Amino acid sequence: MRPPKQKWEKPVQIKTERFVLKPLLPRHATRKYLTWLRDDASSRYISTAKKTRRIKDLQDYIKLFSNSKDCIFLRILTKKSNRHIGNIKYHPIDLEKKTAVMGILIGEISWRGKGVANEVIRNTSNWLKNKMAIKRIVLGVSSKNLNAIRAYQKAGFYFPRKDSLIYKKNRMIKNLV
């Protein structure tokens, strides 16, 4: 069976109340972005942070996903100052199963705890539901990353019960139905 055709046009741009989400490209790999990955919280919980030591590594990582047909990789820019404060990635997006796996990084420490994740996840998940008929978003999260778990719960994610068919350790789900 052939996979369904891509239902969206790249580049994707999504506007929220405070942010504009635009494609993340290799040219957006900066020293500042690299410092986000060296931050204690990021390096502890984001697997690629440990492998990304140079700007070239970061550019290669971004290029890998920005060229992928089953990925939407967006930078989070403030509307007021056009400042890049983080990223959100949906990969893989499975149009047949109507699922997407999500990862998010709020790199700018001054923006953490200010509802960025909730606003961005709410708007991107609505976009995925309306444009691509995605019904479920999945993410992995360390049980020790309590701040992230609280943010994801505020955005509508939950841990499935252990006796559930969709249960997997450290995995949260958000249904978009």
Number of C-alpha atoms within 10 A of each C-alpha: 3 5 8 9 9 13 10 11 8 11 12 13 14 15 15 14 10 13 22 20 24 20 20 22 19 19 11 16 19 14 11 14 18 18 15 20 24 16 14 10 13 18 16 15 16 16 11 14 18 13 13 18 14 12 18 13 16 24 17 15 17 18 15 13 20 21 12 12 13 15 19 26 25 24 24 29 19 17 15 9 8 11 14 21 22 24 22 23 22 23 19 16 22 17 18 12 11 15 24 23 17 21 16 20 20 20 23 16 12 9 13 15 13 10 13 19 24 17 16 24 21 15 17 22 22 16 16 22 19 12 12 17 18 23 19 19 22 19 17 15 18 14 11 11 12 11 11 18 20 13 18 20 16 15 18 16 20 17 16 17 10 10 8 8 8 13 14 14 13 14 17 21 21 20 15 16 8
